[in-house]
Amino acid sequence: MSVFDNGPLVAAVVATIAAQVLKLLIVAATERRFAPDRLLETGGMPSSHSASVTALALALGLEVGWASPHFAIAMVLAGIVMYDATGIRRAAGVQAQLINDLVEELGHLFDAGFQPQALKTLLGHTYPQVLMGALLGVVTVFALRV
């Protein structure tokens, strides 16, 4: 038996990869540009974190039962991850954008030669991005027949 026989793990990994590829395709379709960096970035539509933890929890529920401690652990993990994505990480991205705007607007006050690096703003997710990630996780489990 190998790690590739672990259905819940395979479902979580496939859901993550699918979400990241979808981000690349969505940027290509909406912005008419190829952005391979989206394959490794957080944030955006759909949430790969939500896809992963949803696929993991659902696959575990189907495999070991809804009353199992394994499913309970996965559900708590999924709740924390999705709450964090729409709360703390999203707020950090909004704050980063505000700081970037301030630095740009007040850039003339900096010493010559000081070039602050822009903060990453695509950190968290909106509720629709998390919902679509979760739906992708469900679809992945049933597509793989885990």
Short mmCIF file of the C-alpha atoms (twelve columns), coordinates in Angstrom:
data_MODEL
# 
_entry.id   MODEL 
# 
loop_
_atom_site.group_PDB 
_atom_site.id 
_atom_site.type_symbol 
_atom_site.label_atom_id 
_atom_site.label_alt_id 
_atom_site.label_comp_id 
_atom_site.label_asym_id 
_atom_site.label_seq_id 
_atom_site.Cartn_x 
_atom_site.Cartn_y 
_atom_site.Cartn_z 
_atom_site.pdbx_PDB_model_num 
ATOM 1   C CA . MET A 1   0.000   0.000  0.000   1 
ATOM 2   C CA . SER A 2   1.340   3.445  -0.902  1 
ATOM 3   C CA . VAL A 3   0.493   7.036  -0.094  1 
ATOM 4   C CA . PHE A 4   -1.337  7.150  -3.433  1 
ATOM 5   C CA . ASP A 5   -3.859  4.644  -2.037  1 
ATOM 6   C CA . ASN A 6   -4.892  7.169  0.637   1 
ATOM 7   C CA . GLY A 7   -8.131  8.425  -0.899  1 
ATOM 8   C CA . PRO A 8   -8.694  11.419 1.400   1 
ATOM 9   C CA . LEU A 9   -5.123  12.642 0.908   1 
ATOM 10  C CA . VAL A 10  -5.301  12.218 -2.867  1 
ATOM 11  C CA . ALA A 11  -8.639  14.061 -2.958  1 
ATOM 12  C CA . ALA A 12  -7.224  16.978 -0.943  1 
ATOM 13  C CA . VAL A 13  -4.137  17.280 -3.147  1 
ATOM 14  C CA . VAL A 14  -6.103  17.003 -6.401  1 
ATOM 15  C CA . ALA A 15  -8.610  19.625 -5.171  1 
ATOM 16  C CA . THR A 16  -5.743  21.987 -4.330  1 
ATOM 17  C CA . ILE A 17  -4.113  21.554 -7.724  1 
ATOM 18  C CA . ALA A 18  -7.451  21.944 -9.513  1 
ATOM 19  C CA . ALA A 19  -8.166  25.194 -7.659  1 
ATOM 20  C CA . GLN A 20  -4.754  26.639 -8.487  1 
ATOM 21  C CA . VAL A 21  -5.126  25.721 -12.175 1 
ATOM 22  C CA . LEU A 22  -8.620  27.260 -12.202 1 
ATOM 23  C CA . LYS A 23  -7.134  30.506 -10.818 1 
ATOM 24  C CA . LEU A 24  -4.714  30.565 -13.739 1 
ATOM 25  C CA . LEU A 25  -7.541  29.967 -16.230 1 
ATOM 26  C CA . ILE A 26  -9.806  32.574 -14.621 1 
ATOM 27  C CA . VAL A 27  -7.073  35.231 -14.824 1 
ATOM 28  C CA . ALA A 28  -6.422  34.258 -18.452 1 
ATOM 29  C CA . ALA A 29  -10.128 34.574 -19.301 1 
ATOM 30  C CA . THR A 30  -10.933 37.739 -17.352 1 
ATOM 31  C CA . GLU A 31  -7.695  39.698 -17.709 1 
ATOM 32  C CA . ARG A 32  -6.529  38.295 -21.043 1 
ATOM 33  C CA . ARG A 33  -3.048  37.511 -19.724 1 
ATOM 34  C CA . PHE A 34  -1.009  34.445 -18.829 1 
ATOM 35  C CA . ALA A 35  -0.076  34.584 -15.135 1 
ATOM 36  C CA . PRO A 36  1.782   31.396 -14.152 1 
ATOM 37  C CA . ASP A 37  2.621   32.960 -10.777 1 
ATOM 38  C CA . ARG A 38  -1.055  32.390 -9.820  1 
ATOM 39  C CA . LEU A 39  -0.282  28.670 -9.588  1 
ATOM 40  C CA . LEU A 40  1.659   29.257 -6.356  1 
ATOM 41  C CA . GLU A 41  -0.124  32.274 -4.859  1 
ATOM 42  C CA . THR A 42  -2.762  32.444 -2.161  1 
ATOM 43  C CA . GLY A 43  -6.040  34.303 -2.483  1 
ATOM 44  C CA . GLY A 44  -8.322  34.595 -5.465  1 
ATOM 45  C CA . MET A 45  -11.093 32.490 -6.992  1 
ATOM 46  C CA . PRO A 46  -11.551 29.687 -6.014  1 
ATOM 47  C CA . SER A 47  -9.999  29.127 -2.599  1 
ATOM 48  C CA . SER A 48  -7.588  26.209 -2.844  1 
ATOM 49  C CA . HIS A 49  -7.423  25.963 0.946   1 
ATOM 50  C CA . SER A 50  -11.202 25.557 1.111   1 
ATOM 51  C CA . ALA A 51  -11.151 23.030 -1.726  1 
ATOM 52  C CA . SER A 52  -8.485  20.997 0.028   1 
ATOM 53  C CA . VAL A 53  -10.024 20.850 3.507   1 
ATOM 54  C CA . THR A 54  -13.514 20.220 2.140   1 
ATOM 55  C CA . ALA A 55  -12.269 17.348 -0.014  1 
ATOM 56  C CA . LEU A 56  -10.365 15.925 2.951   1 
ATOM 57  C CA . ALA A 57  -13.336 16.110 5.324   1 
ATOM 58  C CA . LEU A 58  -15.849 14.727 2.831   1 
ATOM 59  C CA . ALA A 59  -13.569 11.879 1.744   1 
ATOM 60  C CA . LEU A 60  -12.921 10.969 5.384   1 
ATOM 61  C CA . GLY A 61  -16.625 11.088 6.192   1 
ATOM 62  C CA . LEU A 62  -17.391 8.772  3.296   1 
ATOM 63  C CA . GLU A 63  -14.489 6.435  4.080   1 
ATOM 64  C CA . VAL A 64  -14.544 6.092  7.875   1 
ATOM 65  C CA . GLY A 65  -17.980 7.401  8.783   1 
ATOM 66  C CA . TRP A 66  -19.606 10.639 9.822   1 
ATOM 67  C CA . ALA A 67  -19.334 9.792  13.546  1 
ATOM 68  C CA . SER A 68  -15.607 9.031  13.412  1 
ATOM 69  C CA . PRO A 69  -13.036 11.158 15.218  1 
ATOM 70  C CA . HIS A 70  -11.159 11.458 11.900  1 
ATOM 71  C CA . PHE A 71  -14.113 13.222 10.281  1 
ATOM 72  C CA . ALA A 72  -14.568 15.416 13.364  1 
ATOM 73  C CA . ILE A 73  -10.940 16.541 13.239  1 
ATOM 74  C CA . ALA A 74  -11.172 17.271 9.508   1 
ATOM 75  C CA . MET A 75  -14.399 19.276 9.960   1 
ATOM 76  C CA . VAL A 76  -12.906 21.401 12.746  1 
ATOM 77  C CA . LEU A 77  -9.811  21.981 10.591  1 
ATOM 78  C CA . ALA A 78  -11.999 22.949 7.620   1 
ATOM 79  C CA . GLY A 79  -13.977 25.398 9.719   1 
ATOM 80  C CA . ILE A 80  -10.848 27.069 11.060  1 
ATOM 81  C CA . VAL A 81  -9.217  27.302 7.628   1 
ATOM 82  C CA . MET A 82  -12.293 28.789 5.946   1 
ATOM 83  C CA . TYR A 83  -12.977 31.199 8.806   1 
ATOM 84  C CA . ASP A 84  -9.359  32.348 8.736   1 
ATOM 85  C CA . ALA A 85  -9.425  32.834 4.954   1 
ATOM 86  C CA . THR A 86  -12.429 35.162 5.075   1 
ATOM 87  C CA . GLY A 87  -11.473 36.871 8.313   1 
ATOM 88  C CA . ILE A 88  -7.889  37.368 9.393   1 
ATOM 89  C CA . ARG A 89  -6.134  36.729 6.072   1 
ATOM 90  C CA . ARG A 90  -8.637  38.850 4.138   1 
ATOM 91  C CA . ALA A 91  -8.276  41.707 6.652   1 
ATOM 92  C CA . ALA A 92  -4.487  41.484 6.348   1 
ATOM 93  C CA . GLY A 93  -4.792  41.832 2.567   1 
ATOM 94  C CA . VAL A 94  -7.042  44.883 2.891   1 
ATOM 95  C CA . GLN A 95  -4.600  46.474 5.351   1 
ATOM 96  C CA . ALA A 96  -1.684  45.715 3.030   1 
ATOM 97  C CA . GLN A 97  -3.497  47.488 0.187   1 
ATOM 98  C CA . LEU A 98  -4.099  50.552 2.377   1 
ATOM 99  C CA . ILE A 99  -0.432  50.637 3.397   1 
ATOM 100 C CA . ASN A 100 0.652   50.314 -0.246  1 
ATOM 101 C CA . ASP A 101 -1.646  53.216 -1.163  1 
ATOM 102 C CA . LEU A 102 -0.215  55.351 1.649   1 
ATOM 103 C CA . VAL A 103 3.368   54.582 0.653   1 
ATOM 104 C CA . GLU A 104 2.588   55.566 -2.933  1 
ATOM 105 C CA . GLU A 105 0.800   58.753 -1.925  1 
ATOM 106 C CA . LEU A 106 3.431   59.810 0.611   1 
ATOM 107 C CA . GLY A 107 6.440   58.493 -1.305  1 
ATOM 108 C CA . HIS A 108 7.848   62.005 -1.711  1 
ATOM 109 C CA . LEU A 109 8.517   62.079 2.057   1 
ATOM 110 C CA . PHE A 110 10.934  59.144 2.001   1 
ATOM 111 C CA . ASP A 111 14.696  59.568 1.962   1 
ATOM 112 C CA . ALA A 112 16.340  59.439 -1.443  1 
ATOM 113 C CA . GLY A 113 17.140  55.855 -2.346  1 
ATOM 114 C CA . PHE A 114 14.522  54.348 -0.027  1 
ATOM 115 C CA . GLN A 115 12.347  52.080 -2.124  1 
ATOM 116 C CA . PRO A 116 9.828   50.217 0.032   1 
ATOM 117 C CA . GLN A 117 8.625   46.907 -1.355  1 
ATOM 118 C CA . ALA A 118 4.891   46.694 -2.000  1 
ATOM 119 C CA . LEU A 119 3.113   44.404 0.424   1 
ATOM 120 C CA . LYS A 120 1.293   41.358 -0.924  1 
ATOM 121 C CA . THR A 121 -2.431  42.098 -0.971  1 
ATOM 122 C CA . LEU A 122 -3.924  38.881 -2.347  1 
ATOM 123 C CA . LEU A 123 -3.934  36.949 0.928   1 
ATOM 124 C CA . GLY A 124 -7.469  36.025 1.913   1 
ATOM 125 C CA . HIS A 125 -10.764 35.268 0.277   1 
ATOM 126 C CA . THR A 126 -14.255 36.610 -0.120  1 
ATOM 127 C CA . TYR A 127 -17.177 34.399 0.892   1 
ATOM 128 C CA . PRO A 128 -17.939 33.457 -2.741  1 
ATOM 129 C CA . GLN A 129 -14.303 32.397 -3.267  1 
ATOM 130 C CA . VAL A 130 -14.446 30.156 -0.183  1 
ATOM 131 C CA . LEU A 131 -17.831 28.744 -1.227  1 
ATOM 132 C CA . MET A 132 -16.571 27.926 -4.724  1 
ATOM 133 C CA . GLY A 133 -13.479 26.309 -3.235  1 
ATOM 134 C CA . ALA A 134 -15.643 24.153 -0.972  1 
ATOM 135 C CA . LEU A 135 -17.851 23.160 -3.928  1 
ATOM 136 C CA . LEU A 136 -14.734 22.265 -5.904  1 
ATOM 137 C CA . GLY A 137 -13.654 20.019 -3.010  1 
ATOM 138 C CA . VAL A 138 -17.018 18.211 -3.103  1 
ATOM 139 C CA . VAL A 139 -16.885 17.814 -6.888  1 
ATOM 140 C CA . THR A 140 -13.321 16.496 -6.671  1 
ATOM 141 C CA . VAL A 141 -14.257 13.769 -4.171  1 
ATOM 142 C CA . PHE A 142 -17.145 12.535 -6.280  1 
ATOM 143 C CA . ALA A 143 -15.162 12.814 -9.539  1 
ATOM 144 C CA . LEU A 144 -12.378 10.695 -8.054  1 
ATOM 145 C CA . ARG A 145 -14.918 8.296  -6.493  1 
ATOM 146 C CA . VAL A 146 -12.907 8.314  -3.277  1 
# 
